[in-house]
Amino acid sequence: MPVIIDSNAGFCFGVVKAIDAAEQQLSKMHQLYCLGDIVHNNEEVQRLAQQGLCVIDHEQMASLEQKNEKTVLIRAHGEPPSTYEMARQRGITLIDATCPIVLALQKRIREGYEQMATVGGQVAIFGKKGHAEVVGLNGQTGNTAIIISNPDDIDGIDIRRPLRLYSQTTMSREDYNGLIANIERRINENQNEKQKADFIAYNTICSRVANRATQLEEFARSVDLVFFVSGVNSSNGHYLYEYCRKVQPNTRMISSPDEIESSWIGNAIRIGITGATSTPRWLMEQVKVKVEGMS
């Protein structure tokens, strides 16, 4: 019974960069604060916690003013400008591990917001409300952006005003295209022939995430059963899992090897193991060992 790990699965380079930064710092000082989970995978968070990585929230970061060691890691998701200002005021040293793609998107949104402010326009962001990346992106607009989580939910947009649309980097391209089509349809239905709509939608979905779906489809079709390994809080994980399940209905989502039940294997001849961009390779290796032990 072959058990195959998807060669394209595992951490994206932004997550690798953040984890490398954390481990390098921990090798020097044996304790480091991280603003939020460094990655949406509890197994990896626990591994780094054993090395001294301490996860804190913004309120706890504010209280670091009283401590001697005041170094905080900003994870790949990025942070709003207010976080950097808090650190400056309290003398906190930041290790900025924001994904370069997210950093570039923050800059684009800030420039778009400044442009829209001069013409009475609006900025909209397609993303998961409350997600760390979206919070950081919205911060570039002074928290005035319209956050859209569902392609059909466009009632918050005033189609009479100029609009710049961006997407969280890990959203579904299919859903984003659906949102763009819905906005354009609404504009066409209400547009005055003498007035041309000022609407621009930018392609800001990470190409690694977009290409991952195609790679995942090929992998899922090549096996009889897929174990999709992902943290329960991973937005990318839920999206890719659902995509995988459409291709291969015999797909199980798990967070750790302990969740696997032998009855799931059934008559499967080829078993595949894959995961989200927040899933560590070592965890997929553990899943493989567990599955092989059940054969």
Backbone hydrogen bonds in HBPLUS format (Angstrom, degrees):
<---DONOR---> <-ACCEPTOR-->    atom                        ^
c    i                          cat <-CA-CA->   ^        H-A-AA   ^      H-
h    n   atom  resd res      DA  || num        DHA   H-A  angle D-A-AA Bond
n    s   type  num  typ     dist DA aas  dist angle  dist       angle   num
A0271-ILE N   A0002-PRO O   3.01 MM 269  6.31 175.3  2.01 164.3 165.8     1
A0004-ILE N   A0271-ILE O   2.81 MM 267  6.22 163.7  1.84 166.0 169.0     2
A0273-ILE N   A0004-ILE O   2.76 MM 269  6.06 146.7  1.87 159.8 161.4     3
A0006-ASP N   A0273-ILE O   2.80 MM 267  6.00 168.9  1.81 170.0 169.4     4
A0009-ALA N   A0006-ASP O   3.15 MM   3  5.39 164.8  2.17 111.1 115.8     5
A0012-CYS N   A0277-THR O   3.17 MM 265  5.14 135.7  2.37 136.8 130.8     6
A0016-VAL N   A0012-CYS O   3.07 MM   4  6.38 163.2  2.09 154.4 159.7     7
A0017-LYS N   A0013-PHE O   2.90 MM   4  6.00 157.1  1.95 143.5 149.3     8
A0018-ALA N   A0014-GLY O   3.17 MM   4  6.42 153.3  2.24 139.4 145.9     9
A0019-ILE N   A0015-VAL O   2.94 MM   4  6.19 166.3  1.96 158.4 161.5    10
A0020-ASP N   A0016-VAL O   2.87 MM   4  5.99 160.2  1.91 151.9 157.9    11
A0021-ALA N   A0017-LYS O   3.03 MM   4  6.19 154.5  2.10 142.0 148.8    12
A0022-ALA N   A0018-ALA O   3.00 MM   4  6.27 152.9  2.08 145.0 152.4    13
A0023-GLU N   A0019-ILE O   2.91 MM   4  6.14 166.8  1.93 154.8 157.7    14
A0024-GLN N   A0020-ASP O   2.94 MM   4  6.06 157.0  1.99 148.7 155.0    15
A0025-GLN N   A0021-ALA O   3.14 MM   4  6.26 159.3  2.18 142.7 148.0    16
A0026-LEU N   A0022-ALA O   2.87 MM   4  6.07 157.9  1.92 151.2 158.2    17
A0027-SER N   A0023-GLU O   3.03 MM   4  6.12 140.7  2.19 140.1 148.8    18
A0028-LYS N   A0025-GLN O   3.03 MM   3  5.34 148.1  2.14 104.7 114.5    19
A0029-MET N   A0025-GLN O   3.04 MM   4  6.35 160.6  2.07 156.0 161.4    20
A0030-HIS N   A0026-LEU O   2.85 MM   4  4.47 146.6  1.97 119.9 126.5    21
A0032-LEU N   A0052-GLY O   3.08 MM  20  6.27 156.4  2.14 142.4 140.1    22
A0054-CYS N   A0032-LEU O   2.74 MM  22  5.99 170.9  1.75 163.1 166.2    23
A0073-LEU N   A0033-TYR O   2.76 MM  40  6.14 160.8  1.80 149.0 154.5    24
A0034-CYS N   A0054-CYS O   2.82 MM  20  5.97 152.9  1.90 148.7 148.5    25
A0056-ILE N   A0034-CYS O   2.86 MM  22  5.99 164.8  1.89 159.0 160.4    26
A0035-LEU N   A0073-LEU O   3.12 MM  38  6.25 171.2  2.13 167.5 166.2    27
A0036-GLY N   A0056-ILE O   2.91 MM  20  5.80 139.1  2.07 153.9 166.9    28
A0041-ASN N   A0039-VAL O   2.77 MM   2  5.51 139.6  1.93 103.4  91.8    29
A0045-VAL N   A0041-ASN O   3.03 MM   4  6.27 159.3  2.08 154.2 160.9    30
A0046-GLN N   A0042-ASN O   2.90 MM   4  6.06 156.4  1.96 147.7 153.2    31
A0047-ARG N   A0043-GLU O   3.08 MM   4  6.30 149.2  2.17 138.5 147.0    32
A0048-LEU N   A0044-GLU O   3.07 MM   4  6.33 160.7  2.11 151.1 154.6    33
A0049-ALA N   A0045-VAL O   2.91 MM   4  6.08 142.2  2.05 140.6 152.2    34
A0050-GLN N   A0046-GLN O   3.16 MM   4  6.38 144.7  2.29 143.9 150.5    35
A0051-GLN N   A0048-LEU O   2.96 MM   3  5.07 141.0  2.12  98.5 110.4    36
A0053-LEU N   A0048-LEU O   3.08 MM   5  5.55 165.6  2.10 135.0 133.5    37
A0052-GLY N   A0049-ALA O   2.99 MM   3  5.00 150.1  2.09  99.2 108.8    38
A0061-MET N   A0057-ASP O   2.93 MM   4  6.19 147.3  2.04 147.4 157.6    39
A0062-ALA N   A0058-HIS O   3.04 MM   4  6.30 150.3  2.13 143.9 150.4    40
A0063-SER N   A0060-GLN O   3.14 MM   3  5.16 128.4  2.42  94.4 107.6    41
A0064-LEU N   A0061-MET O   3.08 MM   3  5.28 158.0  2.13 106.6 113.6    42
A0066-GLN N   A0063-SER O   3.27 MM   3  6.25 173.8  2.27 124.9 125.6    43
A0067-LYS N   A0064-LEU O   2.88 MM   3  5.22 163.4  1.91 115.7 121.4    44
A0093-THR N   A0070-LYS O   2.84 MM  23  6.12 149.2  1.94 163.6 169.3    45
A0072-VAL N   A0093-THR O   2.83 MM  21  6.25 161.4  1.86 165.9 172.1    46
A0095-ILE N   A0072-VAL O   2.83 MM  23  6.10 158.1  1.88 149.8 152.5    47
A0074-ILE N   A0095-ILE O   2.87 MM  21  6.07 168.2  1.89 151.8 153.6    48
A0097-ALA N   A0074-ILE O   2.86 MM  23  5.45 147.6  1.97 141.2 151.3    49
A0078-GLY N   A0075-ARG O   3.19 MM   3  6.02 160.2  2.23 123.3 127.7    50
A0099-CYS N   A0076-ALA O   2.98 MM  23  4.54 175.1  1.99 114.7 116.0    51
A0083-THR N   A0080-PRO O   3.09 MM   3  5.81 148.3  2.20 120.9 127.6    52
A0085-GLU N   A0081-PRO O   3.07 MM   4  6.38 153.4  2.14 151.6 159.7    53
A0086-MET N   A0082-SER O   2.94 MM   4  6.13 153.6  2.02 142.1 149.0    54
A0087-ALA N   A0083-THR O   3.06 MM   4  6.33 159.8  2.10 147.2 152.0    55
A0088-ARG N   A0084-TYR O   2.98 MM   4  6.22 156.3  2.04 143.7 150.3    56
A0089-GLN N   A0085-GLU O   2.97 MM   4  6.19 164.3  2.00 154.4 157.6    57
A0090-ARG N   A0086-MET O   3.09 MM   4  6.23 144.9  2.22 146.2 155.2    58
A0092-ILE N   A0087-ALA O   2.92 MM   5  4.66 160.6  1.96 140.7 142.4    59
A0102-VAL N   A0099-CYS O   2.95 MM   3  5.18 118.4  2.34 104.5 119.8    60
A0103-LEU N   A0099-CYS O   2.89 MM   4  6.22 160.0  1.93 158.6 165.3    61
A0104-ALA N   A0100-PRO O   2.98 MM   4  6.15 157.9  2.03 142.8 148.0    62
A0105-LEU N   A0101-ILE O   3.07 MM   4  6.29 149.5  2.16 138.9 147.3    63
A0106-GLN N   A0102-VAL O   2.84 MM   4  6.14 155.7  1.90 153.4 160.0    64
A0107-LYS N   A0103-LEU O   3.10 MM   4  6.40 156.9  2.16 147.5 153.0    65
A0108-ARG N   A0104-ALA O   3.04 MM   4  6.33 155.4  2.10 144.8 151.3    66
A0109-ILE N   A0105-LEU O   2.91 MM   4  6.13 161.4  1.94 155.6 160.0    67
A0110-ARG N   A0106-GLN O   2.95 MM   4  6.14 158.6  1.99 148.4 154.5    68
A0111-GLU N   A0107-LYS O   3.00 MM   4  6.23 158.8  2.05 148.7 154.1    69
A0112-GLY N   A0108-ARG O   2.86 MM   4  6.08 154.2  1.93 145.2 153.0    70
A0113-TYR N   A0109-ILE O   2.78 MM   4  5.95 153.8  1.85 150.1 157.1    71
A0114-GLU N   A0110-ARG O   3.02 MM   4  6.23 158.0  2.07 144.9 150.5    72
A0115-GLN N   A0111-GLU O   3.01 MM   4  6.23 152.0  2.09 143.3 151.0    73
A0116-MET N   A0112-GLY O   2.90 MM   4  6.10 164.3  1.92 149.3 153.5    74
A0117-ALA N   A0113-TYR O   2.90 MM   4  6.06 145.9  2.02 145.5 154.9    75
A0118-THR N   A0115-GLN O   3.13 MM   3  5.55 143.2  2.27 106.9 116.5    76
A0119-VAL N   A0116-MET O   3.09 MM   3  5.31 148.5  2.19 104.4 113.8    77
A0121-GLY N   A0116-MET O   2.78 MM   5  4.32 162.0  1.81 138.5 136.6    78
A0122-GLN N   A0162-PRO O   2.92 MM  40  6.21 142.9  2.06 138.0 148.5    79
A0164-ARG N   A0122-GLN O   3.03 MM  42  6.48 151.5  2.11 154.6 163.6    80
A0146-ILE N   A0123-VAL O   2.86 MM  23  6.29 161.5  1.90 149.5 154.2    81
A0124-ALA N   A0164-ARG O   2.94 MM  40  6.30 164.2  1.97 160.7 163.7    82
A0166-TYR N   A0124-ALA O   2.98 MM  42  6.36 154.3  2.05 151.3 159.3    83
A0125-ILE N   A0146-ILE O   2.79 MM  21  6.12 159.4  1.84 156.1 160.1    84
A0148-ILE N   A0125-ILE O   2.87 MM  23  6.06 168.8  1.88 152.1 154.8    85
A0126-PHE N   A0166-TYR O   2.79 MM  40  6.21 164.0  1.82 149.6 153.7    86
A0168-GLN N   A0126-PHE O   2.79 MM  42  6.01 168.8  1.80 160.8 158.5    87
A0127-GLY N   A0148-ILE O   2.88 MM  21  6.02 145.7  2.00 137.3 148.5    88
A0131-HIS N   A0128-LYS O   2.99 MM   3  5.48 162.3  2.02 135.1 137.7    89
A0134-VAL N   A0131-HIS O   3.02 MM   3  5.27 112.2  2.50 103.5 119.5    90
A0135-VAL N   A0131-HIS O   2.92 MM   4  6.21 155.9  1.98 159.7 167.6    91
A0136-GLY N   A0132-ALA O   3.11 MM   4  6.37 156.9  2.17 147.1 152.5    92
A0137-LEU N   A0133-GLU O   2.90 MM   4  6.20 151.8  1.98 147.9 156.5    93
A0138-ASN N   A0134-VAL O   2.80 MM   4  5.93 167.7  1.81 153.8 157.1    94
A0139-GLY N   A0135-VAL O   3.06 MM   4  6.14 141.8  2.21 137.2 147.2    95
A0140-GLN N   A0137-LEU O   3.04 MM   3  5.52 149.6  2.14 109.3 117.9    96
A0141-THR N   A0138-ASN O   2.93 MM   3  5.46 159.5  1.98 115.4 122.2    97
A0143-ASN N   A0138-ASN O   2.99 MM   5  4.91 149.3  2.08 140.0 137.8    98
A0142-GLY N   A0139-GLY O   3.23 MM   3  5.06 164.7  2.25 106.1 106.7    99
A0153-ASP N   A0150-ASN O   2.92 MM   3  5.26 160.6  1.95 118.0 124.5   100
A0157-ILE N   A0154-ILE O   3.13 MM   3  5.66 166.8  2.15 116.5 120.6   101
A0161-ARG N   A0158-ASP O   3.05 MM   3  5.79 168.4  2.07 123.3 127.1   102
A0163-LEU N   A0198-ASP O   2.85 MM  35  6.31 160.2  1.88 162.9 167.8   103
A0200-ILE N   A0163-LEU O   3.07 MM  37  6.51 159.4  2.12 157.5 163.1   104
A0165-LEU N   A0200-ILE O   2.93 MM  35  6.29 163.6  1.95 155.9 159.5   105
A0202-TYR N   A0165-LEU O   2.93 MM  37  6.14 172.8  1.93 162.3 161.8   106
A0171-MET N   A0168-GLN O   3.42 MM   3  5.82 164.5  2.44 121.8 119.8   107
A0206-CYS N   A0169-THR O   2.88 MM  37  4.92 155.6  1.94 122.0 129.4   108
A0176-TYR N   A0172-SER O   2.98 MM   4  6.23 155.7  2.04 146.6 154.0   109
A0177-ASN N   A0173-ARG O   2.88 MM   4  6.08 161.3  1.92 151.1 155.3   110
A0178-GLY N   A0174-GLU O   3.01 MM   4  6.24 146.4  2.13 139.3 149.0   111
A0179-LEU N   A0175-ASP O   2.90 MM   4  6.23 148.6  2.00 146.1 154.3   112
A0180-ILE N   A0176-TYR O   2.98 MM   4  6.30 162.5  2.02 152.8 156.7   113
A0181-ALA N   A0177-ASN O   2.99 MM   4  6.19 159.5  2.03 145.6 151.1   114
A0182-ASN N   A0178-GLY O   2.97 MM   4  6.20 151.0  2.06 143.8 151.7   115
A0183-ILE N   A0179-LEU O   2.98 MM   4  6.28 158.2  2.02 154.7 160.0   116
A0184-GLU N   A0180-ILE O   2.95 MM   4  6.18 165.7  1.97 152.9 157.0   117
A0185-ARG N   A0181-ALA O   2.90 MM   4  6.03 150.8  1.98 143.2 151.5   118
A0186-ARG N   A0182-ASN O   2.99 MM   4  6.22 159.0  2.04 144.7 150.1   119
A0187-ILE N   A0183-ILE O   2.92 MM   4  6.18 157.2  1.97 151.0 157.6   120
A0188-ASN N   A0184-GLU O   2.93 MM   4  6.13 161.3  1.97 147.4 152.1   121
A0189-GLU N   A0185-ARG O   2.99 MM   4  6.18 147.9  2.09 146.7 155.3   122
A0190-ASN N   A0186-ARG O   3.24 MM   4  6.39 135.7  2.45 140.0 150.0   123
A0190-ASN N   A0187-ILE O   3.18 MM   3  5.34 135.5  2.39  99.3 111.0   124
A0191-GLN N   A0187-ILE O   2.77 MM   4  5.50 117.5  2.17 149.8 164.7   125
A0195-GLN N   A0192-ASN O   2.84 MM   3  5.24 157.7  1.89 115.8 123.5   126
A0209-VAL N   A0206-CYS O   3.05 MM   3  5.33 121.3  2.41 102.7 116.3   127
A0210-ALA N   A0206-CYS O   3.00 MM   4  6.33 163.6  2.02 154.4 159.3   128
A0211-ASN N   A0207-SER O   2.78 MM   4  5.82 167.4  1.80 150.1 153.7   129
A0212-ARG N   A0208-ARG O   2.98 MM   4  5.85 134.8  2.18 130.4 142.6   130
A0215-GLN N   A0211-ASN O   3.13 MM   4  6.47 165.2  2.15 155.9 160.1   131
A0216-LEU N   A0212-ARG O   2.78 MM   4  5.90 155.7  1.84 149.8 157.1   132
A0217-GLU N   A0213-ALA O   2.97 MM   4  6.17 149.5  2.06 144.3 151.8   133
A0218-GLU N   A0214-THR O   3.28 MM   4  6.60 160.1  2.32 149.3 152.7   134
A0219-PHE N   A0215-GLN O   3.11 MM   4  6.41 158.5  2.16 147.1 153.2   135
A0220-ALA N   A0216-LEU O   2.83 MM   4  5.99 167.6  1.85 156.1 159.3   136
A0221-ARG N   A0217-GLU O   3.11 MM   4  6.24 150.4  2.20 145.8 152.8   137
A0222-SER N   A0219-PHE O   3.01 MM   3  5.26 143.8  2.14 104.3 115.3   138
A0224-ASP N   A0270-ARG O   2.79 MM  46  5.38 160.3  1.82 142.8 149.3   139
A0272-GLY N   A0225-LEU O   2.76 MM  47  6.09 173.1  1.77 169.4 170.8   140
A0226-VAL N   A0250-ASN O   3.01 MM  24  6.47 159.0  2.06 150.1 155.8   141
A0252-ARG N   A0226-VAL O   2.79 MM  26  6.19 165.0  1.81 167.9 171.1   142
A0227-PHE N   A0272-GLY O   2.83 MM  45  6.25 161.5  1.87 159.3 163.7   143
A0274-THR N   A0227-PHE O   3.08 MM  47  6.43 163.9  2.11 155.3 158.4   144
A0228-PHE N   A0252-ARG O   2.67 MM  24  5.87 164.6  1.70 158.0 163.0   145
A0254-ILE N   A0228-PHE O   2.86 MM  26  6.13 159.9  1.90 151.7 156.4   146
A0229-VAL N   A0274-THR O   2.82 MM  45  6.13 174.5  1.82 150.9 150.0   147
A0230-SER N   A0254-ILE O   2.90 MM  24  6.29 158.5  1.95 158.1 165.2   148
A0234-SER N   A0231-GLY O   3.20 MM   3  5.44 168.1  2.22 113.7 115.7   149
A0238-HIS N   A0234-SER O   3.08 MM   4  6.37 158.3  2.13 150.1 153.2   150
A0239-TYR N   A0235-SER O   3.16 MM   4  6.39 161.0  2.20 148.5 153.8   151
A0240-LEU N   A0236-ASN O   2.95 MM   4  6.13 171.0  1.96 154.9 157.2   152
A0241-TYR N   A0237-GLY O   2.85 MM   4  5.90 153.1  1.93 146.6 154.9   153
A0242-GLU N   A0238-HIS O   3.08 MM   4  6.17 166.1  2.10 144.8 148.1   154
A0243-TYR N   A0239-TYR O   3.07 MM   4  6.29 154.8  2.14 144.8 152.4   155
A0244-CYS N   A0240-LEU O   2.84 MM   4  5.99 158.6  1.88 146.5 152.4   156
A0245-ARG N   A0241-TYR O   2.85 MM   4  6.08 154.6  1.91 151.0 158.2   157
A0246-LYS N   A0242-GLU O   3.16 MM   4  6.38 140.8  2.32 140.6 149.2   158
A0247-VAL N   A0244-CYS O   3.11 MM   3  5.28 124.9  2.43  98.7 112.2   159
A0248-GLN N   A0244-CYS O   2.77 MM   4  5.97 172.0  1.78 161.8 164.4   160
A0259-GLU N   A0256-SER O   3.22 MM   3  5.92 165.9  2.24 119.5 123.4   161
A0260-ILE N   A0257-PRO O   3.15 MM   3  5.69 166.5  2.16 118.6 122.8   162
A0264-TRP N   A0261-GLU O   3.00 MM   3  5.70 158.2  2.05 119.2 125.5   163
A0265-ILE N   A0262-SER O   3.17 MM   3  5.76 149.1  2.27 113.7 120.7   164
A0268-ALA N   A0265-ILE O   2.96 MM   3  5.72 163.9  1.98 151.6 154.7   165
A0279-THR N   A0276-ALA O   3.18 MM   3  5.20 161.2  2.22 110.6 110.2   166
A0283-LEU N   A0280-PRO O   3.19 MM   3  5.50 133.9  2.42 102.1 113.3   167
A0284-MET N   A0281-ARG O   3.08 MM   3  5.22 117.1  2.49  99.5 114.5   168
A0285-GLU N   A0281-ARG O   2.98 MM   4  6.31 149.2  2.07 151.6 161.1   169
A0286-GLN N   A0282-TRP O   3.10 MM   4  6.37 146.3  2.22 137.1 145.2   170
A0287-VAL N   A0283-LEU O   3.05 MM   4  6.38 151.1  2.14 144.0 151.7   171
A0288-LYS N   A0284-MET O   2.99 MM   4  6.26 153.8  2.06 144.0 150.8   172
A0289-VAL N   A0285-GLU O   3.06 MM   4  6.40 158.9  2.10 148.8 153.4   173
A0290-LYS N   A0286-GLN O   3.03 MM   4  6.29 157.0  2.08 146.9 153.1   174
A0291-VAL N   A0287-VAL O   2.90 MM   4  6.18 163.2  1.93 156.3 160.3   175
A0292-GLU N   A0288-LYS O   2.90 MM   4  6.08 167.3  1.92 156.1 159.8   176
A0293-GLY N   A0289-VAL O   3.05 MM   4  6.17 141.8  2.21 138.5 148.5   177
A0294-MET N   A0291-VAL O   2.97 MM   3  5.21 150.4  2.06 105.1 114.6   178
A0295-SER N   A0292-GLU O   3.31 MM   3  5.40 157.0  2.36 101.7 108.3   179
